[in-house]
């Protein structure tokens, strides 16, 4: 077999500690990037972008952010939808207040605003944890949604209370608004996903990530050996909220174009992203992608097979989706707590040793 570590020699610590130490993994990673940037934009249509690729890319960023907080740092959060709303309304205010600034920087600044809000709501983590922290972040979810609904300044005093994304361009190509091409919005989101994944991967493999995992495994022991719980927990909230804010900004500005906060960023959004990292795998960047892909593709598959092919009622297919997701969460929590990412790791280990027994 070609998937082997034998003969793949390392001559420096840098080579030995790289993200993909096996050449085959690196080549596969480069191939995926090449296909994503140079092949898919030329073959996709509006349906594939709106039904599959755009939701997958945006939810993958949100899942990466939540996985940093829950999977790597062990701080339970149920406020993902509220923090996505912060990113959406921040980018809306920035786009309307500074129309001459490039949308790329607006999205980054929206992530920065969300990081500040995330740190403020992360302060209770210094005193409480577990179920009580989950309740605190759940309160943040409801408070943020209420705030954006009740303060007219956030939606520029619109009579309907709805915010709409104005048209913005990158290199003269529209990425928001009614005249956006499918491939342009796809590439715009793909750039953010790639950058987010690289940053998150390097953070979790470095000293910052080790401090997060030390807090997750045993916070008292981590503090004894010199890890600052204040800095570690708040940094996890900040980084996590930044990614979630970026995903919220893209979800509003590029994907939906117009939102009402109660419908687009309600508590269901928080649970959806949480289910993604549970099914995909806690404490794994790949798990964030796997969980996002699974929960984005599952409704599309059920709708096309059950409704389109077999003629089932739409509501029955939707109920079946809830049953499948709920059953999978229970199965993964009992049988494989590390989710699809662990199954992928086990499969690769078996492939490396095949045909010899493990």
N, C-alpha and C positions, 0 to 999 in steps of 0.2 A: 504493500500500500504506500501511497505518496504522502500520507499524513503521519510523519514520523519526526521525532526529535533527534534521533541518532544521526550524527554527521552534521548537525546544525550547531557548529561550534561558536562560542562567544569568546572574544579576546579582551573585553573590558567590562567593568561594572555597568557602564552605560548601556551596552548591548544586552547584558543579562537582565537589566531592570526595565527594559522598554515595555511598552504597553502590550505588544504582541511579540513575544520572544520566539515563537515558531514561525518560520518563513511562510508556511502555507496560510496561517492566520493573517499575516500582513498582506499577502497577495489577495486573499479573499476580501479583506477590508478595502484595498485599493480598487478591486473590481466593483464592489458595491458602490463606492463613491463615484467611479467612472460611469457606471450605469445610471446612477441617480442624477448626475449632472449633465451627462452628454448623450444619453439614450432616451430616458423616459420623457423629457420635455418635448421630444419630437414625435412621440407616438401616443400621448395621452389626449383625451378629449375632456369636455366640460364635465361629463358625468363622473369619470374616474377621478378628476380633481376634487370635485365637490363632495362625492360620496365616500371616497377612500383616502386619497393622498393628503389632502388638506387637513381633515380631522386627525389622521394618524400623526402627521408631523407636529401639529399644534398640541395634541394631547401627549405626545412623547416628551415635549419640553416640560409640560406641567408635571408629568410623571417623574421625570428626572429630578425636578425641584422637590416634589414631595418625598421621593425616595431618599434624597439627601437628608431630609429632616427626620423621617420616620425610620427608614431602613438603616442609615449610617449613624445617625445621632440618637435614635431611640426616643424621639419626642413626638408623641402622637398628636396629629392635627386633623381637625375636621373643618377647617376654614378655607379650604382650597378655592371654593367657588367665590368667596368674598374677596380673596386676594387677587383672583383673576379679574374680578370686577374693578378693583383698584387699578390694575394695569390698563383695563379697557377705558375707564373714565380719565385716567391720567393721559393716555395717548390722545384721547379725544380733545381734552382741554389744550394740550400742546399743539395738536394739529390746527385747531381753530385760532389759537393765540399767536402762533408763530408759523404762518403758512409758508414762509420762505425757507424754513429749515427742512432738510431732507428727512423723509419718513423713517429712514434707518436709525437716525439719532433720536427721533421721537420714541421709537420702540425701546431703545436702550434706556432713555431717561424715564420712561414709564416703568421699566423694570427697577430702576433706582428708587423711584418714589415708592413702589411696592415693597422694596427691601426695607426702607425706613419704617413703613407701616408694620411690616412683619416683625421688626425688632421691637417695636412698641408693644405689640400683642404677644411677643415672646418673653417679655419680662416676667410674667407669672411662672414660667418654667424654672426660674431660679428657686422657687419655693415649693412648687407642686409638680407632680408628675403622674403619669399613667392616666387613669380614668378622669381625674380632676383636671389635668391639662387638656384632655380631649374636650371636656365640657367648656373650659375657658376658650379654646379655639372655636368651638361651636357657637359660643356667644359672640365671638368676633365675626363669624359668618353672618349671623342675623343682624348684628349691629351695622355692619358695612352695607348690607343690602338695604336696610331701613334708611341709613344716612343718604345713600345715593337716590333713593326714592323721594325723600322728604325735603332735601335741600335743592332748590331750583338752580342754583349756581352751577352745579355739576353738569346739568344737561342744558346749560345756556338758556334757561327760562323758556324752554319749549313747551307749548301748550299740551302736547301729547305725552311729554315725559320721556320720549324716545330720543336716542342719540343716533346720528347717521354719520358715516365716515365720508369726508370729502375726498375728491380725487387727488391723489398724489403720485408722482412719478419718480423713478430711479433710472438715471441715464436716458431720460426722455421716454421711458416706457411706463405706462400706468400700472401700478400694483394695487391701488385701491380705487373704489368707485365703480360706476356701471360699465365703463369701457375697458375693464381689465381683461387681459387675455389669460387663459387657463395656465399656460406654461409660465407666464410671468409671475403670477401669484404663487405658483408651486415653487419656482426657483427662489423667490424671496423668502418663503418660509423655510426652504431647505437650507439656505445659508445660516439662518439662526439655529436650526436643529444641529447642524454640523459643528458650529462654534460652541453651542451649549454642551454637546456631548464631549467634545475635546476638553473643555474647561472642567466639566464635572469629573471626567475620568482622571485628569491630572490632580485635581484637588483631593479626590478620595484616595489616591495612591500616595500622596505626600504626607507631610507632618500634620497638616490640618485635618485630613481624613482620619489619620491614626488617632488624633485627639477626639474626634467625633465618635469613633468606634469604642474608644476607651470609656467615654461617658455613657455610651449605649450599654456596654457590657456590665460595668459596675462603676457608677459615678463616684462613690465614696473612695474606692480604691484608686480611681483615676486622679482624684484630688490629692490623695496622699502622695502619689508618685510625681506630683508637680503639674498636672493638667489643670488649667484655670477653668472651672465650670462656667463662670460668667462669660468669659470670652468665647469659649467653645460653643455653648448653647446659643448665644446671640449671633455668632457668626453663622451657625447652621440655619437659624431662622432668616438671617439676612440673605444668604446665598439661595436658600430654598425659595424665599419670597421673590427674589429677583427673577429666577427662572419662571416662576408661576406668573409674575407680572408680565413678562415678555409674552408668555403664551396667551394671557388674557388680552393683551394689546393686539396680537396677531388674530386672535379669535374674533374680535370685534372689527378691526380695521380692514383686514384682508379677507377673512372667511365670510362672516355674516354681513358686514356692511352697515347694519342697523340693529340695535338691540334695545330691549327693556330689561333692566337689571334683574327684576324678580323672576323673569322667565328664563333668561340666558345664564344667570350665575346663581341659581338657587342652591339649596342644600343637595339636590340630586347631582349637581356637578361635582360637589365635594366628594360624595360617595363614589361617583364614577371613577374619578382619578385614584381614590383610595383602593378601589377594587382592581384597578390596573396594576398597581404595584404589588398587591397581594397575590394576584394570579401570576404576574410576570416574575416576581421574586424580589423580596426585600433585600436591600443592601447590594444591588446590582444595577449598573447602568444598562446592560443588555436587557435585564428584566423589565426596565421601564419601557423599552422599545417593544419587547415581546408582549407585555400586558396591553399596551396601547394598540398594537396591531390586532391582538385577539378581540378586544372589546369594540374595535371599530369595524373589523371584518365580519364579526358574528351577526350583527343586525342586517348587514348587506346580504350575507349568505342566506339567512333565514327568509328575508324578504324576497329574494330572487327564486329560491327553491320552493319554499312553502306557499308563498302568495302567488308568485309569477307562474310557477310550473304546476304545482298541485292544486292551486285554487283555494287555499285556506283563507279565512277572514284575516284581515290585518291585525285586529286586536288579539286574536288567538296566537298569531306568530309573535306579537310583542310579549304576551304572557309567557310563552315558551322560552323566550329570551331571558326573562327574569328567572325562570326556573333553572335554566342551564347555568347562568352566572352564579346564582345562589348555591347550587349544588357543587359547582367547581370550587367556589371559595371554601366551602366546608371540607371538600376532599383535599384541597391543597393545604389547608391549615392542619389537618390531621395527618395526612400521608406524606406530604412534601412541603414543609413550611417555606422553603426557599423558592418554590414556584417553578415556572418554566425555565428560568435561568439555570437552576440546579439540574433539571432534566437534560438541558443542553450540555452542561459541563460533564455529566455522567456519560452521555452519548459520545462526546469527544474523547474521553478517557478510554472508553471501550474500543473506539475506532483506532486509537493509537496503539493499543495492545493486541488488536485482532491479528491473527486468529487464536492467540493464546488466551487462556482463561484469566479472568480478572481476580 
